[in-house]
Amino acid sequence: MQLGLVGLGKMGFNMRERIRRAGHEVVGYDRNPEVSDADSLADMVGKLSAPRLVWVMVPAGDITRQTIAELGDLLEPGDLVIDGGNSRFTDDEINAKALGDKGVGYLDAGVSGGVWGLENGYGLMVGGDVEHVEHAMPIFDALRPEGPREEGFAHAGRVGAGHFAKMVHNGIEYGLMQAYAEGFELLEASELVDDVPATIKAWQRGTVVRSWLLDLLVRALESDPELDDLRGHVEDSGEGRWTVEEAIKHAVPAPVISAALFARFASRQDDSPAMRAVAALRNQFGGHAVQTAGPSSGSGSTQS
C-alpha cells in the first residue's frame, strides 16, 4: 500500500520506518530536507497514486489545521486524510467537514508509543467511518503491536472518538506517573530504605503495580539513581487539561487526574504565591513562624 506521511519528527520518522518494514511504500514530507522524501506537500501528493492516503503527524493546533487545509486544496475526491497528532477532538469534526465538502475522507487517530514505537508498535485509537477505517487498515496493522488486533487497535467510534480516547489515555498516564513519582519521593525520604532503585526494580515482576511506565522509571534510575541530573519542572501537552475539562463537563469525578495536572503546574513555580498566602494566614491567626525572603534569594531567616 502507498502512504503519504507529513511530519517526520521523533514519532513520524520511526513510523515511516515501521511501515516500510511491513512492505508498504511511504513518501514522507518534512520541512527538514535531510529527512524528507519530497520537496513540498504538493510534490508529495504528486508522487502518490489515487485514491491517495495521507497521514498527518505534526504538532497539534494551527500547524495541523493549516496542513489539513492545504491538503484539502491538493487532494481529490476519494482520497483520505488521517490526523495522527495530538489534536483536540473538537477540531476533528471541523476538519472532517472541510475535507468532506471536497469529497476527501477523514479519520482521527490517537497514537501512543512514543520513541519506542518503532520496535514495540503503536497503540491506535481511531475515529471515523467504517469504510475509511477498512481502507486504511493495512497501515494500522503495520503500526500496531504484534498480537491480536484488538489488543493494540480500536475503532473507537465516529469522527473525534480517536482523539477523545487518546486524551483520556493521556489523562490516565498523568495519574500513573504522579503515583510512581510520589512513591519514589516517599522511599527517598525514608530512613529505613537504603536502596530505592533496587526496591522499585523489584516491583517489575509479580506485583500489581508493574507496568511499562514502571520499567521506564527503573531505566531512568539505573542511569541516575537519585535523579539529581534533572529539574523537577514538568510541562503538559494540553491533553491532561482537556481531560479535566471534559470530566467537569460530564460531571465525572476525576480527582487523581486533576491532582496530577495541578502537580505539574506546581512544579513550574520557584515560589508559590498561594503557599505564601497560607504562611501569612497561619502567622496571622496562630502566630506561627514564617520565613522571610532574603535580599537575594527566595529563603531567609525565621521570624515569629
Long-range contacts (C-beta under 8 A, 24 or more apart in sequence): 1-25, 1-53, 1-138, 1-139, 2-26, 2-27, 2-48, 2-49, 2-52, 2-53, 3-27, 3-53, 3-54, 3-55, 3-139, 4-28, 4-29, 4-44, 4-45, 4-47, 4-48, 4-52, 4-53, 4-54, 4-55, 5-29, 5-54, 5-55, 5-57, 6-30, 6-41, 6-44, 6-54, 6-55, 6-56, 6-57, 6-58, 6-67, 6-71, 7-56, 7-57, 7-58, 7-85, 8-32, 8-35, 8-36, 8-57, 9-57, 9-58, 10-114, 10-115, 11-57, 11-111, 11-113, 11-114, 11-115, 11-117, 12-57, 12-58, 14-115, 14-117, 14-118, 15-55, 15-57, 15-84, 15-111, 15-117, 15-118, 15-122, 15-143, 17-118, 18-117, 18-118, 18-121, 18-122, 18-142, 18-143, 19-139, 19-142, 19-143, 21-142, 22-141, 22-142, 24-138, 24-139, 24-142, 41-67, 41-70, 41-71, 41-74, 42-74, 45-71, 45-74, 45-75, 50-76, 50-78, 50-79, 51-76, 51-78, 51-79, 51-80, 51-135, 52-76, 52-79, 52-80, 53-79, 53-80, 53-82, 53-135, 53-136, 53-139, 54-79, 54-80, 54-81, 54-82, 55-81, 55-82, 55-84, 55-109, 55-139, 56-81, 56-82, 56-83, 56-84, 56-85, 57-84, 57-85, 57-111, 58-85, 59-85, 59-86, 60-85, 60-86, 60-87, 60-88, 60-91, 60-237, 60-238, 61-87, 64-91, 65-91, 65-95, 68-95, 68-98, 68-99, 69-98, 71-99, 71-104, 72-98, 72-99, 72-102, 72-104, 75-99, 75-102, 75-104, 76-103, 76-104, 77-102, 77-103, 77-104, 78-103, 78-104, 78-105, 79-104, 79-105, 80-104, 80-105, 80-106, 80-107, 80-132, 80-135, 80-136, 81-105, 81-106, 81-107, 82-106, 82-107, 82-108, 82-109, 82-136, 83-107, 83-108, 83-109, 83-163, 84-109, 84-110, 84-111, 86-110, 86-163, 86-166, 86-170, 86-237, 86-238, 86-239, 87-163, 88-163, 88-167, 88-238, 88-242, 89-127, 89-160, 89-161, 89-162, 89-163, 89-164, 89-167, 89-242, 90-160, 91-163, 92-127, 92-159, 92-160, 92-162, 92-163, 93-159, 93-160, 96-128, 96-159, 105-129, 105-132, 105-135, 106-132, 106-159, 107-132, 107-133, 107-136, 107-159, 107-162, 108-159, 108-160, 108-161, 108-162, 108-163, 109-140, 109-162, 110-156, 110-162, 110-163, 110-165, 110-166, 110-167, 110-169, 111-143, 111-166, 112-166, 112-169, 117-143, 120-145, 121-145, 121-146, 121-152, 122-152, 123-152, 123-153, 123-169, 124-152, 124-153, 124-154, 124-162, 125-154, 125-156, 125-161, 125-162, 125-163, 125-165, 125-166, 125-169, 126-153, 126-154, 126-155, 126-156, 126-161, 126-162, 127-155, 127-156, 127-157, 127-158, 127-159, 127-160, 127-161, 127-162, 127-163, 127-164, 127-165, 128-155, 128-158, 128-159, 128-162, 129-158, 129-159, 130-155, 164-246, 166-239, 167-239, 167-242, 167-243, 167-246, 168-243, 168-246, 170-237, 170-239, 170-240, 170-243, 171-239, 171-240, 171-243, 171-244, 171-254, 171-257, 172-257, 173-213, 174-236, 174-240, 174-243, 174-257, 174-260, 174-261, 174-264, 175-256, 175-257, 175-259, 175-260, 176-211, 176-213, 177-213, 177-260, 178-256, 178-259, 178-260, 178-263, 179-256, 180-213, 180-214, 180-217, 184-217, 184-227, 188-226, 196-221, 196-225, 196-226, 197-221, 197-222, 197-225, 232-267, 233-267, 233-268, 234-263, 234-264, 234-267, 234-268, 235-264, 235-268, 236-261, 236-264, 240-264, 270-298, 271-298
